[in-house]
């Protein structure tokens, strides 16, 4: 399953409880900017694998992502 969760802009407290729940449940988190996402994850003590995903590497990761989703993995983007 693929979840899309927007991250707060400017204030880390502007995130929903549901978004935090999903962050803690997924197998892998895809992030355009891993530095910003790492800051958010550290703030909320979420420990999940973090993978960069952006226009420069999407052609490399899409096939792997589709295979993992077909296998039942939960990804967050």
QUIPECOR-V12773 format. One record per residue. N is the residue number from 0. RES is the residue in one small letter. SS is DSSP state (helix for helix, strand for strand, loop for the rest). PHI is phi in degrees with one decimal (none if undefined). Layout:
# QUIPECOR-V12773
<<N,RES,SS,PHI> <N,RES,SS,PHI>>
This chain:
# QUIPECOR-V12773
<<0,x,loop,none> <1,x,strand,-112.0> <2,x,strand,-106.3> <3,x,loop,-112.8> <4,x,loop,-127.1> <5,x,loop,-73.7> <6,x,loop,-98.4> <7,x,loop,-66.1> <8,x,loop,-105.1> <9,x,loop,94.5> <10,x,loop,-127.6> <11,x,loop,-62.6> <12,x,loop,-78.4> <13,x,loop,-88.9> <14,x,loop,-130.0> <15,x,loop,-83.6> <16,x,helix,-63.5> <17,x,helix,-64.0> <18,x,helix,-62.0> <19,x,helix,-64.3> <20,x,helix,-60.7> <21,x,helix,-65.2> <22,x,helix,-55.2> <23,x,helix,-80.3> <24,x,helix,-98.7> <25,x,loop,-73.6> <26,x,loop,-81.6> <27,x,strand,-144.9> <28,x,strand,-113.6> <29,x,strand,-93.8> <30,x,strand,-141.8> <31,x,loop,-68.2> <32,x,loop,-123.8> <33,x,helix,-66.5> <34,x,helix,-65.4> <35,x,helix,-67.1> <36,x,helix,-65.8> <37,x,helix,-60.3> <38,x,helix,-61.1> <39,x,helix,-63.1> <40,x,helix,-62.9> <41,x,helix,-63.8> <42,x,helix,-59.5> <43,x,loop,-98.8> <44,x,loop,53.1> <45,x,loop,-102.3> <46,x,loop,-116.3> <47,x,loop,-137.9> <48,x,strand,-59.5> <49,x,strand,-119.9> <50,x,strand,-122.5> <51,x,strand,-69.3> <52,x,loop,-144.8> <53,x,loop,-154.8> <54,x,loop,-60.6> <55,x,loop,-86.3> <56,x,loop,-126.6> <57,x,helix,-60.2> <58,x,helix,-65.6> <59,x,helix,-85.4> <60,x,helix,-103.3> <61,x,helix,-59.8> <62,x,helix,-61.3> <63,x,helix,-61.8> <64,x,helix,-59.4> <65,x,helix,-61.5> <66,x,helix,-62.9> <67,x,helix,-67.2> <68,x,helix,-64.9> <69,x,helix,-63.8> <70,x,loop,-82.8> <71,x,loop,95.7> <72,x,loop,-70.8> <73,x,loop,-106.1> <74,x,strand,-116.7> <75,x,strand,-118.8> <76,x,loop,-131.2>>
